[in-house]
Amino acid sequence: MNIFKLLATLAEVDPEAYQRQSARRGMLSRLGQVGRKVAATAVPLGLGALPQQAHAGTQTILDTFTLALTLEQLEQEFYATALERGRQGTLVFPAGTQAVIQQIQGHEQSHVTFFQRQLQRSGAAVPAKPNFDFTGSKNGTKPALFPDVFTSFATFLKVAQLLEDTGVRAYKGQVEVLVADNDVLEAVLQIHAVEARHAAHIRGMRRALGATVRDWVSSEDDIITTAGSTDAVYGGEDATRQMLPGTPVKFFPADTTPVAPGPKPLVRLGEAFDEPITATVAANLAGLFIY
Amino acid sequence: MQRRSFFRVAGATVAASTLVLAGCGTDDPTPTTPAAGANVLTLAAGEVGLLNYAYILEQLEAAFYQKVVDAPPADLRAGEKEALTELRDHEVIHREFLKFALADKAIGTIEFNFSSVTFTTREGVFTAAKKLEDLGVAAYAGVGKLLSGSYLALLAKIASVEARHAAYVRDALQPNSFGTPDAGIIATTGDYAGLNVALTPAQAMAAAAPFLNFTVDVSQLPTT
C-alpha cells in the first residue's frame, strides 16, 4: 500500500513505466511544427527582453520551452562552475555541502537534457547555449553585481537562491500557456516542484550560515536584491490576497473569511502563495547573467 | 487560546489595525464529512471535485500540523517549533482558500486518523510530515493538467510552497535529503530524470488512506 515505495521500485526498474511514455514521446510534435519559425527568432535572450512574446495569447509552448532551456542552462552552468572552482580550491565549500550542490547540478543537467530532447523530437531548432557571466558584469563591460560569486560561498548561495526562486516563479508564469497540452503541462509542473525543493534547500543552507531566511519566500527574509536589477526576483511575491476566477470578482481573503492563525496573518498569507513572473521578467533576470 | 483564534482580514489592502479577532474552532458549524455512518466520500465531477480533492489534502496537512503545534515534541531543535507553526499557518490558509473558493460546494470538515503518527518525538513528527508533504507535492504536480485553466495558476502558487515545505521537513529529518535519496520522489534515471513524481487523484488518495476513516471515490473526477 506504500505508493512511494511502489513508484520507487518502478522508477528503478523502468523510469518511464509510470510516466506514460508513449503519450509523452511526441510531446511537442504538433507544436514544434507550427512553432518552428518562432524558434529562430526566440534565441537571443541575452540581448534583452523577449519581444512581444510575453503578451498573453501570443506566446507558444515552444517559446516557453526555449525560455525554460535557457534558465536551466543558466542554473546548470552556475553550479558546474562553482563545483569546478571548488576542485581548484578558489571556492571553499563548507563540510558536507559539495555533494548536495553536485546533486542539484545533476538535476539541472537533467532538466537541460529534457528540454533539448523535447525540442529535438518536435523538430524544433534547439537554441545554442548562451554565454554566461555569473558576476553580472556582462564579460567585464559593466560593474559586477556579484564580483565574489565564485570566491565567497555566502555570495554563491545568495546568487543560487536568486536563480532558484526566479526559476520557480518563471515556471509558474508559464502554466497557463501550457494548459492546452496535458503532457507538457505535467512535465513542467514536475520540474517546477523540483526547482522549489532546490530553492528551499539553498535557503536552508544560507540560514545555516547565519542569514535570516526561511525555506519559503517571506517578507521577513533578509533583503538580498538590488533596486533596478535583481529586485524583480521578488517583486510582487509578497501579495497577500488572491483573485479568484469567475464573476463577480472575488478575492481571498474576503472580509468575512477566517484566515491565518497567529499574530502575523499578512506575513503568512504572503508566504503561503508563491507568485508567478512573466516571460519578459524572467528573460530580463536571466539576461543579467548573459552576454 | 491563541491557536483557537483566527483573524478575519477585512478587505484586501488591509492595515493591521483592521484585523478583528473572531472565533473559529469547536463551534465551527461545518458538517463533518462524510455524513455519519457513511464510509465512502464521493467527489463530484469537474472542477468542484478536483478542488475538493485538494481541499482534503490541505485539511489533512492543516490538521496534522495543528496537532503538532498543540503538543510539540520535547526534542525539537532551535527554530523548529516556530517553523512548524508557520507550516500550520500556511496549511490553514490553503485550506481556508479552497473552502472559500468552493463556497457551498465544499465538503465538510474531516476527522482524520493519526494513529500511525508518533507525535511525541521530532523524528516521528518529521517522518509523518515528510510523507504528507511529498504526497501533497506529487498530488499538485498531477492535478494541474486535470484543471481546465481558471484554477491552474492559483493551485500552482500553492504547489511550490508545498515543495518548499517538503524540502524543509526532509532536511529536518535527514540533512540534505530535500529531494532524495528516495528515487520515488524525483526520478533519477531515464527520460524523466530530475522530474518530481506526479500522482493521479486515485494514487494520492491511496497514499492518504492510512489517515482517512473512509474511502474517497475519485471515479467522477476528470482524468485528462
Interface residues (C-beta under 8 A of the other chain):
Chain A: M1 N2 I3 F4 K5 L6 L7 A8 T9 A11 E12 D14 P15 E16 Y18 Q19 Q21 R24 G96 A99 V100 Q103 G106 H107 E108 Q109 S110 H111 T113 F114 R117 V168 K172 V175 E176 V179 N182 D183 L185 E186 A187 L189 Q190 I191 H192 A193 V194 E195 A196 R197 H198 A199 A200 H201 G204 R214 D215 W216 T240 R241 Q242 L244 P245 G246 K250 F251 F252 P253 A254 D255 T256 T257 P258 V259 A260 P261 G262 P263 P265 L266 R268 L269 E271 A272 F273 D274 E275 P276
Chain B: Q2 R3 S5 F6 F7 R8 V9 A10 G11 A12 T13 V14 A16 L19 A22 C24 A83 T85 E86 R88 D89 H90 V92 I93 H94 E96 F97 F100 A101 K131 D134 V137 Y140 A141 G142 G144 K145 S148 G149 S150 Y151 L152 A153 L154 A156 K157 I158 A159 S160 V161 A163 R164 H165 A166 A167 Y168 D171 P175 N176 F178 G179 T180 D182 A183 G184 I185 I186 A187 T188 T189 G190 D191 Y192 A193 G194 L195 N196 V197 A198 L199 Q203 A204 A206 A207 A209 P210 T224
